[in-house]
Amino acid sequence: VRIVTAAGDGTAVLDLDNCFSADYENYRILANIHVSSTTNVNVRMQNASNSEIQTGYYYIGTQNYKSSNSNGTDTKSGWNSAQWQPQESVNAESDGYLQLIIDVSRPHVNGRTTTMQIRYGCYDGGSFRQVDSYCQERGTDTNKGIRFYVGTGNITSSSSVSVYGIKNS
């Protein structure tokens, strides 16, 4: 069930406030993010007050990349980080965007870790990149929302993010 859809508004952040509740056990987030300048895109959870949670992110992932003359695989990881960050840039181009698919488990449960499976794909201006990662937000907050933000530039109005709740029955 689609809960909410939001578009970028030309600022550095795109917040989806109050998109998680006890109505659903699991959620899927589909994001197509276009940026105004080549930059990295980060993800943070938001607590019950819709304030971003800036500590306690642990993640591990595998990146595959391919350019015109090289390809390879490496590991992306963070330990007690301030956010989930794939450590790669998205190229600012008129027809390109970052695609994120995030599966979130039980974000609304107070006193529990929130887990996320994150799939990330983009073109960074030199290579195509694909990252599959597992992330935990290890705090015990009730997570009510999610924030996407960029290191430089802005998230443009051609960006869109949709949150879907998955029913158990």
C-alpha angles and dihedrals in degrees: 000000000000109000102180143343122204134183130211115260103199096271130113094255138054112194127192102195122196094000095134124069141149089267089089133035095205137024138199121208121198114194131181106184124187118188133205094223134018105278146131122271118219133193130214132173121234125225128227089284090052090247114142117253107231103185141050105047115147119180145161128188147158122238126203118193137181132187129171092275108021144034137180152139132252141164126262116198146158132191118202089340129172091242145347106278125172089205092230133105130239115223117238103232132146097243103029134085144168115260118208127181112187125183110198123195122207099332093164098058111110115227095019136103116253114225128202135188106206128194115189130184131174149136113245098193094269108035141028109237133197123182128185113190145166117220136184126195095208099196121107096232125129100248112217103167149008134235130207117195139169131226094227135004123012145291103250129227091253088070121100135185126188127190120205127192117217117216118220095218 
